């Protein structure tokens, strides 16, 4: 794969620019991690959100990508906390057949099925990255927290490549099961307006033998 990875961080509401140090064809930003805090006090939780947003022209050649960070934690009494978002940028340096798709999933939805048609060769592998999430307790009230979990579903990935009726191209299908959890020990759980924003990357046969480079002071790997 001809990809460049870079990283940055930003506080809640801040903009930051991801620098790929060369022109790339397509640019995405996903979560590498986050921290969120009420500060010096502790409170019950109503909502927890972490997300990175970027413009829709991310498929135009450029060496940079401006992104906006959101990290918030709230209760039902007007207490609002923030934090830091750790961001990973992905840039594609040439057309090697890799495909990117953005997808939103909500609790109660069935498995995610992504189909990419008219590909010249079969698919070799796929990965799911988290672009953002929001966890809300039901009835928009606050509660204690026993468990929080945000899972893109990579361990459940099922991949297939099927030739079309003409035999000239393939249809790629990626199926996976994301998961969101926020609960206490009194039976309170997520509301239906909780969600998970994802970026799915699929690579064709032959693409994974290319180079991957990591910027921002990290070592390069082949």
Order of alpha helices (4+ residues) and beta strands (2+ residues): beta-beta-beta-beta-beta-beta-beta-beta-beta-beta-beta-beta-beta-beta-beta
